[in-house]
Amino acid sequence: MTPAHSDFYEQGIELFNEGRFFECHEAWEEIWKRSDGELKLFYQGLIQAAVAILHAQRGNLEGARSLYEKATVKLDKIPHEHMGLAVGELRIELRRFIEIATRADGTVLPDPPRLRRIQK
C-alpha cells in the first residue's frame, strides 16, 4: 500500500468509527478507484457497509438492505482478520445492526458497528 493509500485507509477507519459514514466512504473511494482484484472488493465492501449504515440512519430501509447485501457478498470472502481490522466482528455487528434497523417497528437504532483494529 502506498503512503497515500495508507493515509486514506486510516482516515476512512477513523471516520467510520466516529460515525461519519459519508466521509469515510469518500476517503475509501479514493483508494478503491485505484485498486484492483481482491483489494478493490475489500474496499468496496467497506464502502457499501458504511453507506448501508448511513441509509439505515436516514430511514432509507430498502437502500440499507440492498447495500448491506452487496457489502456482505464482498466482506464474506475476506478473512476474519484482514489489513489490521477485525473484519469478522464487523460482519457480525453489521448484520445485527441492519436486522434491527430494517424491522421498521419503531425500535431505536443501536449504536452502529465500529472497526476494531487488530494488535499484532
Disulfide bonds with the S-S distance in Angstrom:
none
